[in-house]
Amino acid sequence: MSFRNLDANGDWTFGQSMSNYVYDDMEILLNAKTRILSFLGDCFFAPTEGIDWWHLFAYNKQAELENAVMATIAETNGVASTNQVESYMTGNRKINLAYSITTVNGTTYQQELIPIM
């Protein structure tokens, strides 16, 4: 399995043949990232996929949001374990999200998504 790579804006990359695709651990990381950034019900062919960002994006819902992110990562193909998920709400209604995962290949990665929303 392979995934089309994303550019800095989160759009698919084109024009470089097979260099536009990621494989192995990078594909697992990209899949986890795109699944985290997906909104619940936003995809017509997978309406139960994604995170309920509209209801969990609040100061008093931080633990629920982190649990939803953890569950989404755990359900991602190729992820052996979710080691850590932390979210930080900023004053300008944005969220910084950091997480650590171990892939089925035994490698641990830390990623940070700044800012979300």
C-alpha positions in Angstrom: 0.0 0.0 0.0 1.2 3.6 -0.6 -0.2 7.0 0.0 0.1 10.2 -2.2 2.3 12.7 -0.4 1.1 16.0 0.8 2.7 19.4 0.3 3.1 22.1 3.0 -0.5 23.2 2.5 -1.9 19.7 2.9 -2.7 19.2 -0.8 -1.7 16.2 -2.8 1.5 16.4 -4.7 1.6 15.8 -8.5 4.1 15.8 -11.4 7.0 13.8 -9.9 5.8 10.3 -10.8 6.5 7.8 -8.0 8.2 10.5 -5.9 4.7 11.8 -5.1 4.0 8.7 -3.0 5.2 7.6 0.5 5.8 4.1 1.7 6.4 2.1 4.8 6.6 4.1 8.0 6.1 7.4 6.2 2.8 6.1 4.8 1.7 5.0 8.3 2.5 8.5 9.7 0.7 10.3 6.8 -2.3 8.1 7.2 -2.5 8.8 10.9 -2.1 12.5 10.3 -4.9 12.7 7.7 -7.2 10.6 9.8 -6.7 12.9 12.8 -7.4 16.0 10.6 -10.6 14.5 9.2 -13.9 15.8 10.5 -16.6 13.3 11.5 -19.2 12.8 8.8 -17.2 14.9 6.2 -16.6 12.0 3.8 -19.6 10.7 1.9 -18.3 7.2 1.6 -17.1 6.9 5.3 -19.6 9.0 7.3 -18.5 7.5 10.7 -14.8 8.2 10.1 -13.1 11.3 11.6 -13.0 13.2 14.8 -16.0 15.3 16.0 -14.0 18.5 16.1 -17.0 20.7 16.2 -18.1 19.3 19.6 -14.8 18.5 21.1 -13.0 21.7 20.3 -13.6 23.4 23.7 -11.5 24.1 26.8 -13.6 21.7 28.9 -13.4 18.8 26.4 -9.6 18.5 26.2 -9.5 15.0 27.7 -12.3 13.8 25.4 -10.5 15.3 22.4 -7.3 13.5 23.3 -9.2 10.2 23.7 -10.7 10.7 20.3 -7.3 11.3 18.7 -5.9 8.3 20.5 -8.7 6.1 19.3 -8.3 7.4 15.7 -4.6 6.7 15.8 -5.1 3.2 17.3 -7.5 2.3 14.5 -4.9 3.3 11.8 -3.4 0.5 9.8 0.3 0.0 10.7 0.1 1.6 14.1 1.2 -0.8 16.9 0.7 1.6 19.8 -0.2 5.1 20.7 2.3 6.3 23.3 1.2 9.8 24.0 -1.3 12.4 22.9 -1.2 16.0 24.2 -3.3 19.0 23.1 -2.8 22.7 24.0 -5.5 25.2 23.4 -4.2 28.6 22.4 -5.8 32.0 23.1 -6.7 32.5 19.4 -9.0 29.5 19.2 -6.5 27.2 17.8 -5.1 23.9 19.1 -1.6 22.4 19.0 -1.6 18.7 19.0 1.4 16.4 19.7 1.4 12.6 19.6 3.8 9.7 19.7 3.2 6.4 18.0 5.0 3.2 17.4 4.6 1.5 14.0 4.3 -2.2 13.4 7.9 -2.0 12.2 9.0 -1.1 15.8 9.9 2.5 15.1 8.6 5.3 17.4 7.7 8.7 15.9 6.7 12.0 17.4 4.6 14.4 15.4 3.2 17.8 16.1 0.4 19.4 14.3 0.4 23.2 14.7 -2.1 24.9 14.6 -5.3 23.0 14.0 -8.5 24.8 13.3 
